[in-house]
């Protein structure tokens, strides 16, 4: 839609339809840049979290409970 916007806009004469098409083009331009940026930031945040979990293991031996027992009523 972004590549063929001139062709699409020339086919319509109604100002409300043109406004809607221009609005959709605006949203598509925003989503073309914002969504990949958000995905990349999310992946970087995921990698940072995984790195923290890998480099800071939980010290199971220093816990004061036995992890092999089950809690029953």
C-alpha positions in Angstrom: 0.0 0.0 0.0 2.9 2.4 0.8 4.6 1.7 -2.6 1.4 2.2 -4.7 -0.1 5.1 -2.7 -0.4 7.4 -5.8 -2.2 4.8 -7.8 -4.6 4.1 -4.9 -5.3 7.8 -4.1 -6.0 8.7 -7.8 -8.8 6.1 -8.0 -11.0 7.8 -5.4 -12.6 11.3 -5.3 -14.6 11.2 -2.1 -12.8 13.2 0.5 -13.8 10.8 3.4 -12.4 7.8 1.5 -9.2 9.8 0.7 -8.9 10.8 4.3 -9.3 7.2 5.4 -6.7 6.0 2.9 -4.2 8.7 3.9 -4.9 7.8 7.6 -4.1 4.1 6.8 -1.0 5.2 4.9 0.1 7.2 7.9 -0.4 4.2 10.2 1.4 1.9 7.9 4.4 4.2 7.8 4.5 4.3 11.5 4.2 0.5 11.8 6.9 0.1 9.3 9.4 1.7 11.6 8.0 1.3 15.1 7.1 -2.4 15.2 10.5 -3.6 14.1 12.1 -1.3 16.6 9.9 -2.6 19.4 10.7 -6.2 18.4 14.4 -5.5 18.5 14.2 -3.8 21.9 12.2 -6.8 23.2 14.8 -9.3 21.8 17.6 -7.3 23.4 15.8 -7.2 26.7 15.2 -10.9 26.5 18.9 -11.6 25.9 19.9 -9.3 28.8 17.5 -11.2 31.1 18.8 -14.6 29.9 22.4 -13.5 30.4 21.5 -12.4 34.0 19.8 -15.8 34.7 22.8 -17.7 33.3 25.4 -15.6 35.2 23.6 -15.5 38.5 22.4 -19.1 39.3 20.2 -19.7 42.3 22.3 -21.1 45.2 20.2 -24.2 46.0 22.8 -25.4 48.5 22.4 -22.3 50.6 18.6 -22.6 50.9 17.4 -23.7 54.3 14.9 -26.2 53.0 15.2 -29.7 51.5 14.1 -29.5 47.9 13.5 -33.3 47.7 10.5 -33.2 50.1 7.0 -32.7 49.0 4.6 -30.5 51.0 1.4 -32.4 51.9 -1.7 -31.4 53.8 
